[in-house]
Amino acid sequence: MTGSAPTSTLTGWRKAAFTGAGLTHDVYEKGSGSGVVLVPEIPGMTPEVLGLGDHLVKQGFTVAIPSPFGEPGRKASAGYGIATFAKLCVSAEFRAFATNAHRPIADYLKAVARDLAGRTPGPGVGIIGMCFTGGFALAAAVDDAVLAPVLSQPVLPFPLGAARAADPGLSKEELDTVVARTRNEGLCVLGLRFSEDRGSTRPKFASLRRALGDAFEVIELDSSKGNAGGFSSGAHSVLTGEVRETPGHPALAARERVVEFLRERLAPAAGA
């Protein structure tokens, strides 16, 4: 696939430390309108993640980006990614290999979401998790401040073996609460992945579909051999690295659907 993904810098982002659930991390914020928590993928707040953040700001949202790992603004590289990955694998905050797991970072993100919801217009906030943080968006939806959870290529727990590959990425108690919200409050969840992605597995999405039913909207982009979008079989980052700002591009269309989903769920303020 030719071209490059949209990128941006830290220019204009306001940084402040935020403490919640016993954890403290810097949170970068920008924009106005209804709130969206954007959780970075490995290795952190790369220029591509900031590109997505600035796109959401331009669409009329207040975007808060927590920085629980990595160096904000630093470009991705193989060495940087491996070093970050190694640290996260042994962190109790993320529990990278555990099944049926409650992860402390999810409690932190719920606190970020509640704080943002209290300062921005609309009935609640959205949250986008990607790759390593994809499942955290669903776990955060235990809190009723979260009205629009987006799971982009969620991978945790790392899919070593069939049980981990099919694990939904949160504890049974958390999932039960989210399911109850879909039935009683009309909560909807949006999930995205590439068809050949071995990290964000088809069994994981099947587990989520069984639990959430029609409340789980799935966008699966074709990355099989010879696909029309020109994606490689290793395509992974639906909303960042694989986006090309060319009309009709499949990943661009997926990003547009995410914006539409956020507006639908956070209306009327974000859709005004």
C-alpha positions as CSV (number, residue, x, y, z in Angstrom):
1,M,0.0,0.0,0.0
2,T,1.4,3.4,-1.0
3,G,1.3,6.7,0.8
4,S,1.5,7.2,4.5
5,A,-0.8,7.5,7.5
6,P,-1.9,11.0,8.8
7,T,0.3,12.2,11.6
8,S,0.5,15.1,14.0
9,T,2.6,16.6,16.8
10,L,2.1,17.6,20.4
11,T,1.5,21.2,19.4
12,G,-1.6,22.6,21.2
13,W,-2.1,19.6,23.5
14,R,-2.4,20.5,27.2
15,K,-0.6,18.2,29.5
16,A,-1.6,17.5,33.2
17,A,-1.1,14.6,35.5
18,F,-4.2,12.8,36.5
19,T,-4.6,10.4,39.4
20,G,-7.4,7.8,39.6
21,A,-7.8,4.3,41.1
22,G,-4.4,4.7,42.7
23,L,-2.5,5.3,39.4
24,T,-1.1,8.6,38.1
25,H,-0.3,9.3,34.4
26,D,-0.1,12.4,32.2
27,V,-3.2,13.1,30.2
28,Y,-3.0,15.3,27.1
29,E,-6.2,17.2,26.2
30,K,-7.3,19.3,23.2
31,G,-10.5,20.5,21.6
32,S,-14.1,21.3,22.5
33,G,-17.4,19.5,22.4
34,S,-18.3,16.1,23.8
35,G,-15.5,14.1,25.3
36,V,-13.6,11.2,23.8
37,V,-10.8,9.3,25.7
38,L,-8.2,8.0,23.1
39,V,-6.0,5.3,24.6
40,P,-2.7,4.9,22.7
41,E,-1.5,1.6,21.1
42,I,2.0,0.3,21.5
43,P,4.5,1.9,21.7
44,G,2.6,5.0,22.8
45,M,1.5,8.5,21.7
46,T,3.1,8.2,18.2
47,P,2.6,10.8,15.5
48,E,0.0,8.5,14.0
49,V,-2.0,8.4,17.3
50,L,-1.7,12.1,17.5
51,G,-3.0,12.3,13.9
52,L,-6.1,10.4,15.0
53,G,-6.5,12.7,18.0
54,D,-6.3,15.8,16.0
55,H,-8.8,14.4,13.5
56,L,-11.2,13.9,16.3
57,V,-10.6,17.4,17.6
58,K,-11.4,18.8,14.1
59,Q,-14.6,16.8,14.1
60,G,-15.8,18.7,17.2
61,F,-14.7,16.6,20.1
62,T,-12.7,17.2,23.3
63,V,-10.1,14.5,23.2
64,A,-8.2,13.3,26.2
65,I,-5.2,11.0,25.6
66,P,-3.8,9.3,28.7
67,S,-0.1,8.3,28.4
68,P,0.4,5.2,30.5
69,F,3.5,4.0,28.5
70,G,5.9,5.3,25.9
71,E,7.3,8.7,25.2
72,P,4.6,11.2,23.8
73,G,5.4,12.4,20.3
74,R,8.1,9.9,19.6
75,K,8.0,8.1,16.3
76,A,7.5,4.3,16.3
77,S,10.4,2.0,15.5
78,A,11.2,-1.6,15.9
79,G,13.5,-1.1,18.9
80,Y,11.1,1.4,20.6
81,G,8.2,-1.0,20.2
82,I,10.1,-4.0,21.5
83,A,11.3,-2.1,24.5
84,T,7.8,-0.9,25.4
85,F,6.3,-4.3,24.8
86,A,8.8,-5.9,27.1
87,K,7.9,-3.5,30.0
88,L,4.2,-3.9,29.5
89,C,4.4,-7.7,29.5
90,V,5.6,-7.8,33.1
91,S,3.4,-4.9,34.4
92,A,0.7,-5.8,36.9
93,E,-1.2,-2.7,35.7
94,F,-2.0,-4.4,32.4
95,R,-1.9,-8.2,33.1
96,A,-1.0,-8.9,29.5
97,F,-1.4,-12.7,29.6
98,A,-4.1,-13.3,32.1
99,T,-7.5,-14.6,31.1
100,N,-10.8,-13.6,32.7
101,A,-8.8,-10.7,34.1
102,H,-9.7,-7.4,35.7
103,R,-6.9,-5.0,34.8
104,P,-6.1,-2.0,37.1
105,I,-5.6,0.3,34.1
106,A,-9.3,-0.1,33.3
107,D,-10.2,1.5,36.6
108,Y,-7.9,4.3,35.8
109,L,-9.5,4.9,32.5
110,K,-13.0,4.8,34.1
111,A,-11.8,7.7,36.3
112,V,-10.5,9.6,33.3
113,A,-13.8,9.1,31.5
114,R,-15.8,10.2,34.5
115,D,-13.7,13.3,34.9
116,L,-14.0,14.2,31.2
117,A,-17.7,13.6,31.2
118,G,-18.1,16.1,34.1
119,R,-16.3,18.8,32.1
120,T,-17.7,18.4,28.6
121,P,-21.2,18.7,27.1
122,G,-23.4,15.8,26.2
123,P,-24.8,12.8,28.1
124,G,-21.4,11.0,28.5
125,V,-18.1,10.3,26.7
126,G,-16.7,7.9,24.2
127,I,-13.5,5.9,24.5
128,I,-11.3,4.3,21.9
129,G,-8.8,1.6,22.7
130,M,-6.4,0.2,20.1
131,C,-4.2,-2.9,19.9
132,F,-2.8,-3.5,23.4
133,T,-5.4,-1.1,24.9
134,G,-8.3,-2.2,22.7
135,G,-10.1,-4.2,25.3
136,F,-9.7,-1.5,27.9
137,A,-12.4,0.5,26.1
138,L,-14.9,-2.2,26.8
139,A,-13.8,-2.7,30.4
140,A,-14.2,1.1,30.9
141,A,-17.8,0.8,29.7
142,V,-18.7,-0.7,33.1
143,D,-19.0,3.0,34.1
144,D,-22.2,4.6,33.0
145,A,-20.3,7.8,31.9
146,V,-19.0,5.7,28.9
147,L,-21.6,5.7,26.2
148,A,-19.5,4.9,23.1
149,P,-16.8,2.3,23.5
150,V,-14.7,1.6,20.4
151,L,-12.4,-1.5,20.3
152,S,-9.9,-1.2,17.5
153,Q,-7.9,-4.4,16.9
154,P,-7.9,-5.5,20.6
155,V,-5.2,-8.1,21.4
156,L,-5.1,-8.7,25.2
157,P,-4.6,-11.2,26.5
158,F,-1.9,-12.0,24.0
159,P,-3.3,-14.9,22.0
160,L,-1.0,-17.7,23.0
161,G,-3.2,-20.7,22.9
162,A,-6.9,-21.1,22.1
163,A,-8.2,-19.9,25.5
164,R,-6.3,-16.6,25.3
165,A,-7.3,-16.1,21.6
166,A,-10.9,-16.4,22.5
167,D,-10.8,-14.4,25.7
168,P,-12.9,-11.2,25.4
169,G,-10.2,-9.1,27.2
170,L,-11.9,-8.3,30.5
171,S,-13.3,-10.2,33.5
172,K,-16.6,-12.0,33.5
173,E,-18.0,-9.6,36.1
174,E,-17.0,-6.6,33.9
175,L,-18.4,-8.3,30.8
176,D,-21.7,-9.1,32.6
177,T,-22.1,-5.5,33.6
178,V,-21.5,-4.3,30.0
179,V,-24.0,-6.9,28.7
180,A,-26.6,-5.6,31.2
181,R,-26.0,-2.1,30.0
182,T,-26.6,-3.1,26.4
183,R,-29.9,-4.7,27.4
184,N,-31.1,-2.1,29.9
185,E,-29.6,1.2,28.6
186,G,-29.1,0.6,24.9
187,L,-25.3,0.7,25.1
188,C,-23.7,-0.2,21.8
189,V,-20.1,-1.3,21.2
190,L,-18.1,-0.8,17.9
191,G,-15.2,-3.2,17.1
192,L,-12.7,-3.1,14.3
193,R,-10.1,-5.5,12.9
194,F,-8.4,-6.8,9.8
195,S,-9.5,-10.2,8.5
196,E,-6.1,-11.8,8.7
197,D,-4.9,-10.2,11.9
198,R,-3.4,-13.0,14.1
199,G,-3.1,-10.6,17.1
200,S,-6.7,-9.4,17.2
201,T,-8.3,-12.7,16.6
202,R,-11.5,-13.8,15.0
203,P,-12.3,-16.1,18.1
204,K,-12.1,-13.0,20.3
205,F,-14.6,-11.2,18.2
206,A,-16.8,-14.3,18.1
207,S,-16.8,-14.4,21.9
208,L,-17.8,-10.7,22.1
209,R,-20.5,-11.3,19.5
210,R,-22.0,-14.1,21.6
211,A,-22.0,-12.0,24.7
212,L,-23.1,-8.7,23.2
213,G,-25.3,-9.8,20.3
214,D,-26.6,-7.1,18.1
215,A,-25.2,-4.5,20.4
216,F,-21.8,-5.3,18.9
217,E,-21.2,-3.7,15.6
218,V,-18.1,-5.1,13.8
219,I,-16.1,-3.6,11.0
220,E,-13.7,-6.2,9.5
221,L,-11.5,-4.9,6.8
222,D,-10.3,-7.4,4.1
223,S,-6.6,-8.1,4.3
224,S,-6.6,-11.4,2.5
225,K,-4.3,-11.9,-0.5
226,G,-5.2,-9.6,-3.4
227,N,-7.6,-7.5,-1.4
228,A,-9.0,-4.3,-3.0
229,G,-7.6,-2.0,-0.3
230,G,-4.0,-3.1,-0.9
231,F,-3.5,-4.1,2.7
232,S,-0.8,-6.6,3.6
233,S,-1.7,-9.8,5.5
234,G,0.0,-8.2,8.5
235,A,-2.2,-5.1,8.5
236,H,-3.2,-4.3,12.1
237,S,-3.7,-0.6,13.0
238,V,-7.1,0.1,11.6
239,L,-7.5,3.8,12.7
240,T,-3.9,4.9,12.6
241,G,-1.1,3.2,10.6
242,E,-3.3,1.8,7.8
243,V,-5.4,5.0,7.1
244,R,-4.8,6.8,3.9
245,E,-6.7,10.0,3.3
246,T,-7.9,9.0,-0.1
247,P,-11.6,9.0,-0.9
248,G,-13.0,5.4,-0.8
249,H,-10.0,4.0,1.1
250,P,-11.4,1.2,3.4
251,A,-9.5,2.3,6.6
252,L,-10.6,5.9,6.0
253,A,-14.2,4.8,5.7
254,A,-13.7,2.8,9.0
255,R,-12.4,6.0,10.7
256,E,-15.4,7.9,9.3
257,R,-17.8,5.3,10.8
258,V,-16.1,5.7,14.2
259,V,-16.7,9.5,14.1
260,E,-20.3,8.8,13.1
261,F,-20.7,6.3,15.9
262,L,-19.4,8.8,18.5
263,R,-21.7,11.5,17.2
264,E,-24.7,9.1,17.4
265,R,-24.0,8.0,20.9
266,L,-22.9,11.4,22.3
267,A,-25.6,13.5,20.7
268,P,-26.9,16.1,20.7
269,A,-23.8,18.1,21.6
270,A,-21.3,16.3,19.4
271,G,-23.6,16.1,16.4
272,A,-24.7,19.7,16.5
